[in-house]
Amino acid sequence: MVGATEITAINDDDERTETVTQHWRGQKGIRGPSWMNMPLLTIDLLGTQIVWCTEMGYASPYLLSLGISKPWMSLVLVTGPLSGLLVQPLIGILADRSTSSWGRRRPYMFCGSILCSLSLLLLGFTKEVVSFFISPESPANATITIWLAVISIYCVDFSVNAVRAVDRALLVDTLPTAQQARGQAWAGRMVIVGSVAGFWIGHISLPLYFPSLGKTQLQVLSVLASCLLLGAQLTTALSVRERVLLPSGLHQDLTSMESGTGPGWRRFAVPKPSENKPSVFKVFKDIWSNIKILPPNIRRICMVQFFSWIGWFPVLLFSTVYVGEVYTLSLPPAQVKLSMPGEATLVGATALFDSSILALVTIILLPF
């Protein structure tokens, strides 16, 4: 392709060290024109952020509408930060050791995205799914609907955190050291743009514009968010070339290629996959061991991040409900009866959209 470029790093010092113990097939890079390299590499993060916006904006009101009390709802929604704490390190380590012919990250991207999309659709259409098997007049219908909605939220949380983990790892794997900072900056841009896009979509009365996709706001939003997630992940997966980690057998001798003697092949003594496969217990044991030996500055950063998210997550997850209740209390009793179903939730979603716009403006102006 004329004017195209590829970002590769087979001559980087960090990669040269890596090939001493791990052996690869192929080269890493990004397809397409150079000016599109960063957007193509990071657009997958935009898709995951839209999913987060859908859950943050509508999970709380939906659970309350099913009859769950606010204290119990808090216990359900705490899976968001907990799943990130547990799933992301676990998936990262498992992906690091993957020898799939698709690469180390893309199999987890595909599987996680499909599971997340199905879980999000199940969350939006929980009542319809339960009513298909159990009569709406049955006393068990409401109870099973609540449990299925809770399970759907759990699945969304765990799967989207898995996808986010491999998306970040793919960025680090693909870019050379000199471009890592620029790549992380683009990742931040995509997350903010995803927040603005997600909350903008969520604050529109979607059933009026997409009646064929569902009857409620959450139903239509779950369909759109699932499609955007799959589209964003597929775009990055098709645009990025991953190297394949070779477990055993004949491996290409990169030393002979770089010295100009031509491509050669050598047999390396690489452990078999069964010998190199980590257990879940060992993964978390290693994580705990590494936490205890963190440098003081890194430990402080982790503590600040941990406690800041503890304070910030309730704001994100309860904003829609809080703003909606304030809006309802501000209306005269006669007007409350005439208000449209879900109108208070739309007002709460609009508040989150305004907040995302403020965050975007702050990020743009803060460096100056």
Secondary structure, DSSP 8 states (H G I E B T S, - for coil): -TTB-----TT-HHHHHHTTT-EEES--EE-SBGGGHHHHHHHHHHHHHHHHHHHHHHHHHHHHHTT--HHHHHHHHTHHHHHHHHHHHHHHHHHHT---TT-SSHHHHHHHHHHHHHHHHHHHTHHHHHHHHS-TTSHHHHHHHHHHHHHHHHHHHHHHHHHHHHHHHHHHHHS-GGGHHHHHHHHHHHHHHHHHHHHHHHTS-HHHH-GGG-SSHHHHHHHHHHHHHHHHHHHHHHHEE--EEE-SSEEEEHHHHHTTS--EEEE-----HHHH---HHHHHHHHHHHHHT--HHHHHHHHHHHHHHHHHHHHHHHHHHHHHHHHHHHS-HHHHHHS-TTHHHHHHHHHHHHHHHHHHHHHHHTT-
